[in-house]
C-alpha cells in the first residue's frame, strides 16, 4: 500500500487478513488518527489506530470521494 494514502468515509477496503467470519472487505466509517471500519459480511465494528490500519490494508476496492472535493470539481 502506498505511503500517505488518502482514505474517505464510505471507502470499501480489502484487508491483508480476513475477519473470523471469513470476509476481508471492510467499509470505512471514520477517518482520522483512528479508523472505524465495519465488516461487510457480519457488520462487526472495529476501531484501529491509523498506523495499524494503513499497514493492514491490501487495496481499496471501491473509492468514495469526499463531498467537499466533489463540490470543488
N, C-alpha and C positions, 0 to 999 in steps of 0.2 A: 504494500500500500504506500502511496506517495506521502512524503513528509508534508505537514501543514495542509492536509486535505480538508476541504470545507464540507461540512455536513449540515443538513437542513431538517427541520421538523417535517415528518412525513416521508423521508427517505426510507427505502427498503434496502437493508444491507445483508450481505451473506457473511457469517462469522466463520472463523477457521475451524472451530469445534462445534458440533451440534448440541442442541439443548437435550436434556434427558428424554424428552418426548419424541426425539428423532428429527426435529426441524432445525435448520440452520439459517432461516430467514427471519429477520427482525425488523420492526418498524421503529424509527427514531421518534421519540415523543418529547424529549427535552435535550437541548444542546447547551453547552457552556463548559464550566470547569468539570462538571459531572454530566453524564449522559443517562437518560432513562430510555430503555428500549423494551418493546413488547414482542414476545414470541408470536409468530404468525399462525401457529397451529393451536396452541393451548392458551394463549393470551396472558401468559405469566409475565410479570413486570420485573425488570432488573435495573438497578442503579449501579453505574460503573464510573470510576474516575476517567477523565479524558485520556490519560496516557494508556491505561489498560484497554479502553475501548478502541483507540486508534491502532494499538498493537494487535487486537483480536479481529479486526475487520479484514476480510479477504477481498471483497469487492462491493461496489454499490450496484444493486440490481435495478432500482427504479429511482430516478432523481426527481425530487420535488423542489422547485425553486422557491426562494423566499418571496413573499408577497411584495415586499418593498422593492426587490430587484425587478419584478415584473412591471411595476409602475414606472421605473426609470428607463425601461427599454422603449 
